[in-house]
Amino acid sequence: MANDDIEKLLREINETNAPGQSAAPVSTNKITVKKSDSPSSSGRLPFAVASGVVVGGSGAIFGLLFPFFTIIQTGLTAAVAAFVTALIAGPPRWFSS
């Protein structure tokens, strides 16, 4: 029964197409992303520095607000962690041009 339904749908689709026309061709183009060999040219190092500065600054503010943490302790730890993470992960697509 299911095969009859499929065949019926296929016939309806073929009838809706104008005579002599076939279905639109499917594009098989693949988008390739250029990967460079050096980390500085791809934006990995600038992104790591920028994320280290931003997250380190917010970590320092966190250390300023909470008395049981020091500004240096939280800011430096957050900056180093963000720098290493961004250096390993690399920049997102919106960061590199």
N, C-alpha and C positions, 0 to 999 in steps of 0.2 A: 504494500500500500504506500509506503514512504517513497519508493522509486517512482510510482505513478505521479505523486505530488511534485517531485523534483522535475520530472520530465515535463509536466504541465507548466511549471514555473519557467523552465528554460524556453519552452515554445512561446510563452507570453512575452518573454524578454526579447526573443528573436523577432517577434511580430512588431514590437514597438520600435525597433531599429528600422530606419529607412532601408528600402531595398538597395543592395549594392554597397551598403556601409557595414562595417564591422564595429565591434566595440572599440573604444579608445585604447590606443596602445599604452602599456604600462611602462613608465620610465624606470630604468634600472641604474640611473646615475647615482653614484655614491659620493658623499662629501668626504674629502680627505682633509685631515688636519695636519698642518705642517709642524713638525716637531724639530726644534733645533737642538744641537748638541751641547751648547754652552748654557748654563743656567742663567747667566746674567742677561743674555740677549732675549730670552723668552719671558722675562719679567718675573722670574721666580725669586731672585734676590731682592729686587725692589719691593715686591709684595711682602716678602718675609720681614723686611725692615719696617715697612709701613704698618703691618699688623702687629709687630712687636711694640712699636711706639704707641699705637692706639690702645692695645690691650694692656700694656704696661701702665699707661696713664690712668686707665679705668681701675686697674688693680691698686694703684697708689691712692686713688680717691676712696676705694673700698677700705684700704688700710687707715686712712684718715678718719673715716666715719666710725670704725669699730675699734675700741680702745685695746682689745686684747691682741690685735695684729699691729705690726709696725708698717709704716709707709714703705720703707725700703724692702722689707720682707715680702709684702704682697706685690708691690710694683715690679721688683726685679724678677720674682718668680713668674709672674704673669707674662712679662716681656720675653723672658727666655723660653717659656713654654710655647707662646704664640709664634716666636721666631722659628723654633725648631719644627713645629707643626706646619707652618706655612712653607718652610723650606722643603719639607718632605712632600707635602701635598701639592704644592704648586699653586699658581694663581688661577682664579676662576676665569671663565671666558670674557666676562665683562671688564676685567682688569687689564688684560692685554689687548692691544689694538691690532 
